[in-house]
């Protein structure tokens, strides 16, 4: 099929889910631009709308359906393409509901222009989605957040088999590009004036499966890229967060003291049912190692609430473990049952009302931890990369250890890394700073 030329047509994107999805959407949008399409805001009039989907939770599936309905209502003649994880897992479900014209799975989404003909609405959606076992390609991606930061995709897929997770079914086996290719891509990002890259993927600590390299070697190579002043690491599994990685970050001039580590439960019995590859003692040792070498490091932790079999006792076990831990913030996720996962067959399901109550309890703890971490840093001198977003005359930026800072808007600071002193907590829950 001949690749569709834009010829002045407009395309809009809607991204659901993780930073990896945003990275991939940004790359797909550049494909459209290179072929003559004008990229417009999702709420604007467009000839084609592309929804890049997530399927981690049932709520994510619902959001996709809502987006399709919104497009149909506001732009009834527009062409709708649905791509990504939900499209891979449930292509026929999407196709059976009215609205979508094209459904592309994991292996096909980066070739979207080859599947689009003349943008005529299809009575029957076209579906292209191979079996997940056949997915073996790695498509390079990076996004640009307000021209200040870039999410660089370094890895895709996952070889783990956590009992609640659909990601291996949606993205396939762990794979990656060679370090030399990623260094080149980071160099290209630097040439565009972006100073910070965030390394993203499905399981980035597992980097190197397809090239015989390691995540540690990747970090050392990216450190040498000229023009990139900051490197931020996204989520790393605790069993893959080796001492050598923590020690390298501690002495690095570029890699920031910011860690995001998925725990999922503070109860070893639940961790076992989840089929996680560690216990809470190993997790605690990782936190202690980080804080020993980098006392000011930000540590964000993922927690799932209401997993089947999570008794009141087990939840209290998790709460007490989290309360004592020297973490900076907890990302709390209510358990969401997903089809074709082992946990969907488990007994002792937790009622939604209890899941909601437990989520609120942990969310309060998360807010307390973040406030305490921010308060501990008041009075310190640090550096902030300022972003282009603006609200009520205020601009924002992040310190090296991921404290969100706000100052009066100054256009000349956008994209710049500047020294500041942290003054006090702001009314919005961020930190006010003064320029040095």
N, C-alpha and C positions, 0 to 999 in steps of 0.2 A: 504494500500500500504506500502511495506517495506521501511524504511528509507534508502536513498542512502548513501553508504559508499564512501569516497573519493578515497581510493586506489591510492594515488599519483597524483590524478588529481588536476588541477589548477582552481581557481575561482577568478574573478575580479569584482569589484563593482564600480558603478557610481551613485552618489547621487545628486539629484536635490532638491533645495528648502531650507528649514529652518534647524536650528540647531537640532530640534527634529528629522528630517529625518536622519541627520548625526549620532545622538545618536542611532537610530534604526538600521541603516546600520551597525554600529560597532558591535552591539549585534548579528545581523544576521551573520556577518562574523565570529564571535566566534563560532556560531553553526556549520558552515562549518569546521572551524579548528578542533573542537572537534570530527569531523567525518572524519578526515584524509585528508581533502583538504588543499592545499597550497594556501594561499591568495597572489595574485600578483597585481601589478599596472594595472590600467584599460587599459593602452597603451601597455601592454605586451600580449604575447600569453597566452590564457587560454582555458580551456575546456568548461567553463560556465561563462556567463556574467550576472550579476544581476543589473538591473537599478531600483533604488528606486526613485519613481517619486513624483513630486509636481504638483498641478493644480490650484494654486492661480491665475495665469495669463495664457493667451493664449500663451505667450512666453515660459512658462514652458512646456506646452504640446508640442510645437514645438521642444524644446530641447530634449525631450524624443525620438521623431521620428528621429531626427538627430543622436542621439546616436545609435539607432537601425541600421540605414543606415551605420554608421561608422563601427560598428561591422561586419555587413554583408560584407562590402567591404574588410576589413582587415583580417577577420577571418571567411570565408564563411561556415566552418563546425562547428563552435561553437554553443553551446546551449544558447538561450537567454531567460531570465526570467524577466518579468516586474512586479513590485510590487508597492504598495503604493497608494497615493491619486488619481492620474490619472487613475490607474488601477481599483480603486473602482468606480470612477465616469463614466469612459468611457471604460469599459472592452471590449465591442464589437467593439468600434472604433479601439482600438489597435489590436484586433484580425482580423479585416477586412483588415488591411494593412499587407503586407508580412514582415516576419522577426521574430516576437516573437514566441517562442515555448510554453511559459507558462505565464499566466496572473493571478496574485493573488491580491485580494482585501485586505481591512483593517484587517479583521478577520483572514485571511489565511496566511499572509506573514511570520509570525514567525514559521509557520509549513512548510516552503518551502521544507525542505528535505523529507517530507512525500509525496510531490507531484512530486518529480523528480524520474524517473525510471532509465533508462540506458543512459540518455543524448542523445538518438537518436533524430534527428531533426523531428519535427512533421509537417506533411502536413497541418493539421488544428490545430491552437493553442488550448491548453487546457486552459479553463477559469474557475476559481473558485472564485466567488465573491458573497457573500450573500447580502441580502437587508440591508441597513444601519441601519434600526430599530432593526435588530438582533445582531448588534455589541455591546457586553457588556463586553468583556474581557479586562483586562489591562495587557499588556506585559511589564515587567520591561526592561529598557534599559539604558545604559550609554556608552558614547564614550570617547576616550582618545586622546587628541590633543597633539601629540608630547611627550607624557608621562609627561606633565606638568599640564594640566588641564583636567577635565572630565565634559562632559555635562550629567547631571543626569535627566532623565525623571521622573517627579513627578506627572504628570497629562496628560490626553488625552481627546479629544473630546471637544465639546462646545454646551451649551444650548442657546446661543444667536442667534438672527435671523437678523443680519445685512443684509441690502437689496442687498449688492454687493458680499457677501461672500459664497463660496462653502464648506468651511471647515466642517460645521456640516453635510453636505451631504457626505463628504469624510471620516470623522472620527467618526461620531456618537455623542452620548450624553457625557456630562462631567463625568469623572470617574477617580479613582485613587487608588493606593495601600494604606494600612494603614501606618501611620507615623512610627510605629515600623519596618515595612518591609523596608522603605526607609532609616531609620537610619542604619539598618544592611547593606544595599547596600552601603551607604556612608562609613561605616567602612571598607568594603571590598576594596573600592577604595583607602582609606587611606593606607591600608596595601600594596598596590602596589607601594607606594611612591609618589603618586600624592597629591599635596598640595592644589589645588583649585578645587572646583566644581561649575558648573554653573547650576542653577535650570531651567529646561526647560519643556515646555508643550504647549498645544494649548491655554489654558486660565488659567494660574497657580493661578491667584488670586481667582479663583472659586474652588480651591482645597478643598476637603472634602465632595463633594456631595454624594459620594458612601460610605463614612465611618463615617460621622457625626463629622468630625474634621474640623480644619480651617488652612489656610495658615500661619497665625500668630503662631499657635501652632507648625506647621512644622518647621518654622524658629527657634523657641526656642529649639526644640529638636535637630535639626542639629547642633546648636551652641555647643552642648556638645560632638560632635564626636571627639575623640582624633585622631590627625594626620592630620586632615583637618584644614588648617590655614586660608583659604579664602573661603567665600561663596559669589557668585555673583548671583544676581537675573535677570532673563531675563524679557521679556515683561509682564507688569501687567496693566490691564484695569484701567483707572483713577477712576472709581466708586468703584473699589475693593481695591484700594490702600488706606487703612484706616489709620487714625491717629496713631493707635497703631502699625502698621507695620513701618511707617516712624520713629516713636519715638524709636522703638526697634532697627532699623538699626542705628540710630544716636548714641546710647550708646553701640552698639555691638562691641566686640573685633574681630569678624571674618567676619560679613556680611559687604560687601564693599559699599562705598558711590557712587554707580553707579545705576542709574535707567533708564529703557527703558519704555516709556509710549506712547501708541498709541493715537494720537489725531484724525487723518484722515482729519479733516477740522477745520479751525478757524472761520467758519461761522455757526451760530446756525441753520439757515434754511437748510443748506446742512447736518449738523449733524442729523437733524430731518428726512430728506429724506433717510439718510443712516441707520436710525433706531438704532443709537448709544444710549447708556443708560446714557448720561450725556450731559451737555452743556459746552460751553467754559469757563464759569465762574467757574464751578466746577474744570475743568482742571487747570485753572490758580491758584486756591486755593491749589491744590496739589503741583504745582511747587513752590509756595511761602512757603508752609509748609516745603518742603525739604530744600530750600535755607536758611530758617530761622534757622533750626537746623544744617544743613551741608552746609555752604557757598561754600565749594570746591567740592560739589557733581557734578558728570557728569550726565546730563539729556539728553538722546537721545529721539527723538520724531518722530513717523511715521506720514506721511502726504500723502494723496491721491490727485492727481491733475486731474482735468477734469471730475469730476463726473457729470452725466447728470443734467442739470439745473444750473451748476456753471457759472453764468454770469460774465462779467468783473468786475462788482461791488462786487459780492460775492468773487471772487478771490482776489481782492484788499483788501477786509475785512480780508481774511485769511492771506495775506501777512503782513498787518500792525500788526495783532495780533501776528504773529510769529516774526516779527522784534522787537517788544517790549518785547517779552518773554525772561526770563533769562534761556534759554536752551543752551545746549552745542553743539548739532548737530541735523540736520533734515534728516531723511531717506525719500527720496522723491520717490513716486511710481506713475507712470502714471496710470490712471484708465483703467482697462481691463475688458471688458464685458464678463461675464461668463454665459453659458447656465443654465437654471433652477434657476436663481436668479431673485428677483423682479426688480432690477435695469435694467435688460436686456429689460424690457417692458416699461421703462420710456421714455418719449419724451424729446425733447431739448438736444439731444446728442451733445457733443462737438467735433468739427473736430480734427483729429489727429494733424494737424499742430499747432493748438492753444494749445493742450495738451503738445506738445513737447516744445513750447516756454515757457509755464508756468512752466514746469518741470525744464528747464534751469534757469529760474529766481529764483526758490526756491533752486536749487542746489547751485547757487552762494551765496545765503544767508546762506545756510548750511555751506559752506566752510568758510565764514566770521565768523560765530558763533564759529566754531571749532578752527579757528586760534586765535580768541580773548580769548577763554577758555584756550588754550595752553599757550598763552602769559601771561595770568594772573597768571599762575602757575610757570613761570620761576623764578629761584632763590630759590625755596622751596625744602626742604628735604622731601623725601618720600621713599617708598619701592617698588621694582619692582620684579615681578616673570619673570625670563628670560626663553625664549623658545628655542627650538632646531633649528628653521628656521634661515637660514643664507643667506645673499645676499651681494655680493661685499665686503666681509671681515667684514661685520657688522652683529651683532645679535640684536634681538628685545625682548621686553618684555612690560608688561603693569603695570602701577601704580595701586594703589587701586582705584583711581577715573578715570581709563580707559584712561590714556594718553599713547600713544604708544611711547616707548622710544627706542633709538638705541645707541649702544656702539660698540667699536671694538670687534670682536668675541673672546670669551674665553670659550672653551669647558667646563671648570670646573664650569661655572655658570649655565649651562643648568638645569632647574628644581629647581633652588635655588631662595629664596627670599632675596634680598640684599638691603641695604640702599644706596640711591644715592641722588645727588643734580641735579636738572634740570637746564641746562645751557642756551640753546638757541634753537630756531627752526632750524630744519635741512633742507637741500635742498629738501629732499623728502617729507617734510610736517609733519615729526614726531618731536620728541624733543631729542636733544643730552643731554647726562647726564654724570656725573663723579661719580665714585665709592667713597663711604665714608668709 
